[in-house]
Amino acid sequence: MVRRRARATDLLGAPLAVAAVTLLSLAGPDAIAIVPLAAAAAVAPALARIDVAERRLPNALTVPLLLVGASAGTIRLAQGDLAPLVAVACGIVLLAMAVVGGMGMGDVKLGLALALAASMLGWAVPLAGLAAAVVVGGLLGAVALALGGRSVAFGPALLLGNGGAAAAAAGGLL
């Protein structure tokens, strides 16, 4: 097992998590929504950095995030909220994309974790997050092609798309 050292940019997750908690608290969501979204914000800088540098998303960060999202989704389902099922559908779309060859399984795990977290704010949020991630990823890919590159890491696009959708939902825009 290779030990990776945290970088200064990874510490940006702490203020992002505080901002997420503050924004969500002011918007009114309960702890079931706040915990998975704050967890995602906390690890977002590290995930983006690692994915860009190594083209991989480590299980040490994605699996706990997925477990937090799945736990929150299970609670919501038990309360009669079906929004987590939309998140699972988003995960199935990502899995299909991975099978076809457009991304890796780390992207699938991260995308499902983010969709589950976003679904705490409503059924439309994970759909908007996935759509935004595809648009951001497409734009990054077009820029990479124009500059002579062949591929881009999709993790940062997933983080930006879902983060933007969650922020829009928390701000009452979605």
Secondary structure, DSSP 8 states (H G I E B T S, - for coil): -------GGGGGHHHHHHHHHHHHHHH---HHHHHHHHHHHHHHHHHHHHHHHHS---HHHHHHHHHHHHHHHHHHHHTT--HHHHHHHHHHHHHHHHHHTSS-HHHHHHHHHHHHHHHTT-THHHHHHHHHHHHHHHHHHHHHHHTT-----SHHHHHHHHHHHHHHHHTT--
